[in-house]
Amino acid sequence: MAVGAGWNGARAFTPTSGPGISLMSEFIGFAYYGEVPVVLFDVQRAGPSTGLPTRTQQCDLTLAAYASHGDTKHILVFPANPKECFEMAVQSFDLAERFQTPVFFMTDLDIGMNDWMIPELTWDDSYQPDRGKVLGKDELEAIEKFYRYEDRDGDAIPYRTLPGVHPKGAYFTRGSGHNWKGGYTEDSDEYKEVLDRLTQKWKNAAAAVPAPVIIKCGKPARRAIVSVGGCDGAVREAMDRMAADGVHLDYLRVRGFPFSQEVDDFIASYHEVFVVEQNRDAQLRTLLINETSADKTRLIPVLDYAGMAANPKFIVEGITAHLEIVGDAA
């Protein structure tokens, strides 16, 4: 229903958790390949299977990033608190329509269901939605021929039309192989051309997703922390505790995927980077290895996946244990 509404021109979303993404992966892939905007709010809870449905985790990162069979890459945003949820939800709809693709809004159950103290929420009355490249009746009248998947501007984003606006704007939305004209194809070159454009469109989104938050400790630091989402408060407190003991760390909080160049540059600036996240398999670290130039040997996982809210004590203990192992306490 959400994908159909997006195709029809509505700003559409659906809330879910990990199992919903698993169940609907085929439709997610259809929206990706057919280039239909939709926003999927994933309130992550502990898995796998039924897991701990009332406990928090960050265990859907790789699932959402590559959801669906075949070569698929999605846009993800990562709020850290309800205030950012309020603000970044709007950005998610803009991203979905601008890039004509599913956008995953990745929050944690701790954020989605628990009480938080935040500044009062205010709406920006000057906000104007970014509907992206939508051709209206007059624009369709002015062009000779409309092709749904034609990259007319060289930015990897085609123009779309809405149903019933003009006969010239009609097209087939194909989940099967199609060429840039929107016609069915099993031609290898035509298939690759569309797939390569989708890859480039996703890469271009790195400059449009919410920028990372970078906090410098104010002292020369050889090491840093990279984290995501609801870990933020615990990371900040852990940094303060460790600074009091003479261990100084800088910090980057990821807020969007694909990763911007800032993320790549930040990681490259440090001897070691502790990747703090709430899952067993170091999924944020996996994405950083896959999608940046980071040396995986310098990405040290600090993992808490017991289902409770992020704890600064656990972060301090994880980092301290590593420093003791390598014999470097500063």
N, C-alpha and C positions, 0 to 999 in steps of 0.2 A: 504493500500500500504506500509506503514512504517513497520507494523508488518511482512508482507510478505517478505519485503526486509531484515529485521533482521533475519528471519528464513533462508533466502538464503545466509547469510554470510556477507551482507553489513552492514556498520555502518549507521543506519537509524534514522531519527528524523522527527517530524512534529511540527510546531508551532500552538498554539491554545490559547483559553481563556476558562473561565469556561463553557460556553455553549457547546463548543466542547468536553470537558471532559464528560459532561452529555450525549451528543448524542452518544459518542463512548464508553460508559462504558462497554458494552458487549464485545467489541473487546479488551479493556484493560484487562478485566477479563480473556479472552482467552489467551492473551499473558502471564499473570501472571501464570495461571494454566498450560499452555503448555510450559512455561519457555522459552519464546522467547525474546531476548534483543531488546529494542527500547527506544528511548529518546523522551519525550514529553515536549516541552517548553510551559509553561503556563504563559502568560502575563496577570496577574490578573487585571480585571477592575470591576467596581461596579455592583453588581446584587441586587436582583435576576432577572430572566428573562432578558429582554433587559437592564434593570436598567439604569445606566449611562455609556454608552459604551466608552465615552471619559474621564472618571474619574478613578482615581486609588484607589485600595483597596487591602487587603490581605484576601480575603473572600473565597478562594478555598482550604484552608489548610486541613480541614477535608474531603472535597470532594476528593481531590487528595490522601490523606493518605489511604483512604479506598475505592477507586473507584471500582465499579462493585458490583453486587449482590453477596451474599455469603460471606464467611470469606476470606477477602482479605486485605493485608497490603503491601504498596509500599515503595520504597526508594524515598526520596525527598531531593533536595539540594536547598539552599536559598542564592543566591548572594545578596550583598548589594549595588552594583554599577556596571557600565559597565566593569570595570577592572576585577572584580570577575566573571562577566558573561563570559568574554573571557577565563579565566583560568578554571572556574568550569564546563564550557561546555565540555571541554576535559575530566575532571574527570567523568562527567556523562556518557559518552560513555564507559569509562573503567569500571565503576560500572555496567552498563547494561550488558556488555559482561561477566564480571567476575562472576556476580550473575545470569545471564541468566533471566532477568526480566525487566519489564518496569521501567524506572527512570523518575521521574517528576522534571523538572528544573523550580523552582517556583520563577519567578520574578514578580515585580509590574509594572503596566502600567507607573508609574512615572520613573522607570528605563528603561523600554522598549521603550518609545517614546519621552522622553524629553532629552534636551542637558545636559551633565554633564562634569565637569572638572575632568580629571583623568590623572595619569601618562601615558606616552607613552607606548603603548602595544608592547611587544616583544615576539616573538615565540622562544620556546626552541627547537633548532635543534636536541638535543640529545633525544628528546621524543620518546619512543617506546610504541605503543598501547598495552594495556592489553587485549588480545583477549579471555582470560579465557580458559576454558577446551574444546578445539576443537581437535578431533582426526582426523589426516590425513590418507592418504592411507597406509603408512608404519605401522602406529600404529594400524590401523584396521586389517591389514594383520597379525599382531603379536598376536592378542587376539583371543580367541576361539569363543566368542559370545559377541555381543554388545547389551546392554539394555539401552535405552535412559534415564530412570529415576532411574538408580541404583546409590546408594551413595557408590561408591567404596572406597573413601578416608575418609569417616566419617566426612566430613565437610559440609554435607547437599547440596553440589553442585554436580550434576551429570555431566557426559561428554556429549557433543553434537557432531554431525557430520553435514557436509554441503552436500546438494543434489549433487548427481552425482560423489562423490569422490570415493566410493567403494560400491559394492552391499551389503557388510556386514554391512554398516552403515545406511541402509534404515530403516525407522520406521514411524509409524503413529503419527502425532502430534494431540493429542486428547484434545478437550475441554470438552468431556464427562468423566465420571469416568474412571480412569486408574490406573493400578498398577505400580510397579517399573520397570516392564519389558516393559511398554508402551502398554500393552494389555487392552482392554475394561474390566471393572469390575463394578459390583454392590455389591461386597463383602464389608461388613462394615469395617473389619479390614484392608483390602488392601487400601480402600479409605482413612481411617484415617491415615495410614502410610505415604501416600504421602502428605496429608494436614499438618501433624505434621512436616514433613521434610521441607516443604515450610515455616512454621512458624520459624523453627530453622535457616533456611537460611537467612530470614529477620532479625532475631535477630543478627546473626553474622555480618551483614552489618553495625551494629552500630560502629564497630571498623574501618570501611573502609570509611565511609562518611566523608566529610570535618569536621575537628575539630572545636568546638566552639571558638570564640574569647572572651577572658576574659580580662577586664580592671579593675584594682584595683585603687581606688581613692587615695591611699597613707595614708589614715587615718583609724582608727578602725571604721568599718561600721557594724551596726546591720541590715541594710536593703540593698537590691540590686534591680537591674533592669534586667529583661530578655526580649529580643526583637528579631526581625527578619527582614531581608531584608532591604527595603528602609527606615525604621525607624531609621537606624543607626546614620546618621548625626544629626538628631533632638535629639536623646537620648544623644549623646555626649555633645551637646550644653546645653541641660537641666541639665546634671550633673554639668557642669561648673557653670551655673547660681545658682544652689542650693548649691554647695560647697561654693560660695561666701557669701551665707546666713547661712553657718554653718551646712548645711544638706549634709552629705557625704554618697554616694552610690557607691557600686561596680556594675559591669555590665558584663553580659554574652550575647553575640549574637549567637543565634542558627544558624548553617550553614548546618546541616544535620539531617535527620530522617531516621531510628530510632535514638533516642537520645543516645549519648554516656554516659558512666558512669560519665564523667566530668559534664554533665548537672545535673544529679541526685545529685552528691556530692556538687555542687555549691549551689543548692537550699537548701539543708539540712543545709548549713552553716549559714543561716540568719534567723532572727526573722520573717521578712516579705520580700516577693519578689513582686515587681510591674511588671506585665506582660503587656508590651506596644505593641500594635498591631493595625492594621487598618481594623477592622471589628466590627460588632455589637455584635456578639455572643461569643466573647472571644475564638476563635478557637485554637489559640496557647495554651492558658491556658487549654482548653479541652484536647488537645493532651498530655500536661504535666501531667494532672491528670490521663489520661488513661494509659500512657506508662512510667511513672516514679513512684517512691514511695512518691512523694511530697504530703504533707498535703494540701488539697485544701483550707483550711481556711487561709493558709499563702500566697496564691497566689492572689494578689490584681490586678484586671483588670484595665487597663488604656486604654480606647478605643476611637479611632478617626475613624469614618466611613463616613465622609462628602464628600469624594471623592477627596479631595485636598492632596497635598504632606504633609508628616508628619511635625508637627509644634512643636518646643520646648516649646513654650508658653503653649500649650495645655497639654504637659506632666508635666511641672512644676505645673500648676494649678491642674491637677488631683492628683499628689502626695501630694501637699500641702494640698488640701482639705481633703485627708484621714488622714494626720498627725494631722490636726486640730480636726477632729472627734475623734481620739483616744487620743488626748491631749498630743502628743509627737512630738516636732518640731525638734528633733535631730536624 
